[in-house]
Amino acid sequence: MIEAAIIHNVERFVLVSTDKAVRPTNVMGASKRLTEMIMLSCTKEKWDGTLVHAIPTKKTHNTIFQAVRFGNVLGSSGSVIPLFKRQIELGGPITITDPEITRYFMSIEEAARLIIQAGAMGQGGEIFILKMGEPIKIDKMARDLIRLAGREPDTEIAIKYIGLRPGEKLYEELITEGEGIVPTHHHKIMVLRGNGEAYAEISKQICILREQAKAFDGEGIKKTLKQLIPEYQPEKPASSDRTIKNEQ
């Protein structure tokens, strides 16, 4: 998509990223961080005309690239709230990975506004982040939803703790230590300025990742991602005893 934007002279490109890109612990988060890095490497100052999937046609381009980094969007298809509501309607139990797990949340309206603001404010190479306040404890949210439905947690609707999934964190972060925060004129938006590598360097590793994906080489993919993203800390596979316990 980034290459297509360059080839077809797209004016602005806004990448939607996630808080899981910060110190990623699973491949999904690492892939999001890698996409941020690709975006940074394709800013006007960094891009050198190298293309992975197409024949280079020019050494410069005018596309303005920027990213937005989201927490959880309330009411979206992947949000935990619709899941909790369905579980309450079915009489429970509500399933929570861990009693201490917390997440940042934003509304669909805030998410849409952040994308629009990024498109308007971006000069190229920024990662925009919404000031999201304090993280919310998922256990408390679940209990509040049960009470709003006119039921009592633990007695009328059971709460079941099922354990963290592989690569899942107790606490999500929006900023990696060392990322420089630059103020913006919008009071609710922060911006990170990144120094991307040259696209030619990243593209070599992307080609390796493509071959590893074709070969279904999961461990190889993780090693290559680790080389690209030093802060990526893949979780070690759970022991067979723990896997059996979680399934039970």
C-alpha distance (Angstrom), angle and dihedral (degrees) to the residues before:
residue distance angle dihedral
M1 . . .
I2 3.81 . .
E3 3.79 91.5 .
A4 3.82 91.5 46.3
A5 3.82 89.6 52.4
I6 3.80 90.3 53.4
I7 3.82 94.7 46.0
H8 3.81 93.8 48.1
N9 3.82 96.3 43.2
V10 3.83 96.3 -116.1
E11 3.81 108.6 -173.4
R12 3.83 98.8 -142.9
F13 3.80 134.9 10.9
V14 3.83 120.9 -167.1
L15 3.81 115.6 -167.3
V16 3.82 115.1 -154.5
S17 3.80 107.6 -143.2
T18 3.81 133.3 169.7
D19 3.80 141.7 -128.0
K20 3.82 85.7 -111.3
A21 3.83 86.6 75.1
V22 3.83 88.1 71.3
R23 3.83 110.3 93.8
P24 3.82 89.3 -23.2
T25 3.80 120.3 -145.0
N26 3.80 98.2 -174.4
V27 3.80 137.9 43.1
M28 3.81 93.3 -105.1
G29 3.81 91.9 57.7
A30 3.81 91.4 42.2
S31 3.82 90.8 51.5
K32 3.81 89.5 52.8
R33 3.81 91.2 50.1
L34 3.80 90.0 47.8
T35 3.81 89.2 52.3
E36 3.82 89.4 52.7
M37 3.81 88.5 51.4
I38 3.81 91.6 49.6
M39 3.81 89.5 50.1
L40 3.83 90.9 50.8
S41 3.81 91.4 47.9
C42 3.81 90.5 54.7
T43 3.79 97.7 56.4
K44 3.80 114.0 122.6
E45 3.81 92.6 -101.3
K46 3.81 95.2 50.2
W47 3.78 106.0 36.1
D48 3.79 114.6 101.9
G49 3.80 101.9 -175.5
T50 3.82 94.9 -93.9
L51 3.81 115.1 141.2
V52 3.81 126.1 -175.2
H53 3.81 99.6 -162.0
A54 3.81 102.9 26.2
I55 3.79 142.4 39.9
P56 3.81 110.5 -91.2
T57 3.78 110.6 -112.9
K58 3.79 101.9 177.5
K59 3.79 141.7 14.0
T60 3.80 95.5 -135.7
H61 3.80 135.5 41.0
N62 3.81 138.8 -175.2
T63 3.81 102.3 -141.5
I64 3.82 113.5 126.9
F65 3.82 109.0 -139.4
Q66 3.80 123.7 -163.4
A67 3.82 137.4 150.1
V68 3.79 138.3 -143.2
R69 3.81 120.1 -147.7
F70 3.82 114.2 -149.8
G71 3.75 136.5 -166.8
N72 3.81 118.6 -154.2
V73 3.81 116.3 -39.9
L74 3.81 112.9 -137.2
G75 3.78 113.8 -127.0
S76 3.81 95.5 12.7
S77 3.80 120.0 131.6
G78 3.80 90.6 -102.3
S79 3.81 95.4 46.6
V80 3.80 120.0 118.5
I81 3.83 93.2 -134.7
P82 3.85 97.0 72.5
L83 3.82 87.7 48.1
F84 3.81 92.1 51.7
K85 3.83 91.1 47.5
R86 3.81 91.3 52.5
Q87 3.81 90.8 48.4
I88 3.83 90.8 50.4
E89 3.84 91.3 49.1
L90 3.80 88.8 53.0
G91 3.80 91.1 51.4
G92 3.80 96.4 -104.1
P93 2.85 162.5 -133.0
I94 3.79 101.5 -160.0
T95 3.81 107.9 -148.6
I96 3.82 119.0 -141.9
T97 3.78 123.7 174.8
D98 3.83 96.3 -140.2
P99 3.84 135.1 -5.2
E100 3.84 90.8 -126.7
I101 3.81 99.0 47.6
T102 3.83 115.7 126.0
R103 3.80 134.1 -174.2
Y104 3.80 139.7 -174.4
F105 3.80 114.7 -119.6
M106 3.79 135.9 -162.8
S107 3.80 132.5 177.0
I108 3.80 124.5 -109.5
E109 3.81 87.6 -112.7
E110 3.82 91.6 54.3
A111 3.81 90.9 47.7
A112 3.82 92.3 51.0
R113 3.81 92.0 46.7
L114 3.81 91.6 50.0
I115 3.81 91.1 54.5
I116 3.81 91.1 48.8
Q117 3.82 92.2 45.7
A118 3.81 91.3 49.2
G119 3.79 90.2 51.4
A120 3.79 90.4 51.1
M121 3.82 99.1 41.1
G122 3.79 102.6 36.6
Q123 3.79 119.7 109.9
G124 3.81 92.8 177.4
G125 3.80 135.4 -71.5
E126 3.82 99.0 36.1
I127 3.80 129.8 133.3
F128 3.82 108.6 -153.1
I129 3.81 120.8 -152.8
L130 3.79 128.3 -172.3
K131 3.80 116.6 -131.4
M132 3.79 97.3 -116.2
G133 3.80 102.2 -178.7
E134 3.79 119.9 -138.9
P135 3.82 122.1 -8.7
I136 3.81 115.6 -108.0
K137 3.79 124.2 -124.7
I138 3.81 107.6 -122.0
D139 3.82 92.7 -150.0
K140 3.83 91.3 57.6
M141 3.81 91.1 46.1
A142 3.81 90.9 53.1
R143 3.80 92.1 49.5
D144 3.81 91.6 48.3
L145 3.81 90.7 51.2
I146 3.81 91.1 51.1
R147 3.81 90.9 51.9
L148 3.82 91.6 46.4
A149 3.81 86.8 55.9
G150 3.82 88.9 56.3
R151 3.80 95.4 -107.4
E152 3.79 134.5 111.7
P153 3.82 121.8 -116.6
D154 3.82 118.0 -121.7
T155 3.83 93.2 9.7
E156 3.82 105.5 50.4
I157 3.82 97.6 14.4
A158 3.80 117.1 31.3
I159 3.81 121.7 -141.1
K160 3.79 115.1 -145.5
Y161 3.83 123.2 -165.0
I162 3.80 109.3 -148.9
G163 3.82 102.7 177.7
L164 3.79 132.0 -107.7
R165 3.79 115.9 -60.4
P166 3.83 119.0 -123.5
G167 3.80 109.4 -71.2
E168 3.82 93.8 8.3
K169 3.82 118.9 134.8
L170 3.78 129.5 -143.9
Y171 3.80 90.0 -141.1
E172 3.80 127.1 30.0
E173 3.80 121.7 -148.4
L174 3.80 130.4 -154.1
I175 3.80 98.5 -159.9
T176 3.80 132.2 42.3
E177 3.80 115.2 -136.1
G178 3.81 108.0 -95.1
E179 3.80 96.3 28.7
G180 3.79 105.9 128.9
I181 3.82 115.6 -126.2
V182 3.82 116.2 -145.0
P183 3.84 118.2 -166.9
T184 3.80 120.3 -122.6
H185 3.79 131.2 -158.7
H186 3.82 88.7 -108.8
H187 3.82 109.7 87.5
K188 3.83 94.4 -146.2
I189 3.80 99.1 44.6
M190 3.80 128.7 79.8
V191 3.77 123.8 -172.9
L192 3.80 131.5 -150.8
R193 3.77 119.7 -152.7
G194 3.79 111.8 -148.8
N195 3.79 131.3 -166.0
G196 3.78 104.8 -138.7
E197 3.79 124.4 -158.8
A198 3.78 119.4 -117.6
Y199 3.81 111.0 -77.0
A200 3.82 90.9 -126.8
E201 3.83 90.1 63.7
I202 3.80 95.4 47.0
S203 3.81 91.9 44.5
K204 3.83 91.0 61.6
Q205 3.79 90.0 59.2
I206 3.81 91.4 43.5
C207 3.81 88.7 58.3
I208 3.81 89.3 51.8
L209 3.82 90.2 49.8
R210 3.83 90.4 51.3
E211 3.81 91.6 54.2
Q212 3.82 91.7 46.1
A213 3.81 90.2 50.1
K214 3.81 91.1 51.2
A215 3.82 88.6 51.8
F216 3.85 92.2 46.6
D217 3.81 87.4 -123.4
G218 3.82 100.3 162.8
E219 3.80 96.6 171.0
G220 3.81 91.2 46.8
I221 3.81 90.6 52.1
K222 3.80 90.8 52.5
K223 3.82 91.6 49.7
T224 3.81 92.3 50.3
L225 3.81 91.5 47.0
K226 3.80 88.9 50.2
Q227 3.82 89.8 54.0
L228 3.80 90.3 50.9
I229 3.83 96.2 40.8
P230 3.83 112.2 36.0
E231 3.84 92.5 -173.6
Y232 3.83 91.2 57.0
Q233 3.81 108.1 112.3
P234 3.81 109.7 -175.6
E235 3.77 112.8 -154.1
K236 3.79 115.2 -116.3
P237 3.82 114.5 -113.2
A238 3.79 113.2 -89.6
S239 3.79 117.6 -109.2
S240 3.77 118.3 -101.6
D241 3.85 90.9 -111.9
R242 3.81 91.6 57.0
T243 3.81 91.9 45.9
I244 3.81 91.5 53.1
K245 3.81 91.3 47.1
N246 3.82 92.4 52.0
E247 3.80 92.0 48.3
Q248 3.80 90.6 51.8
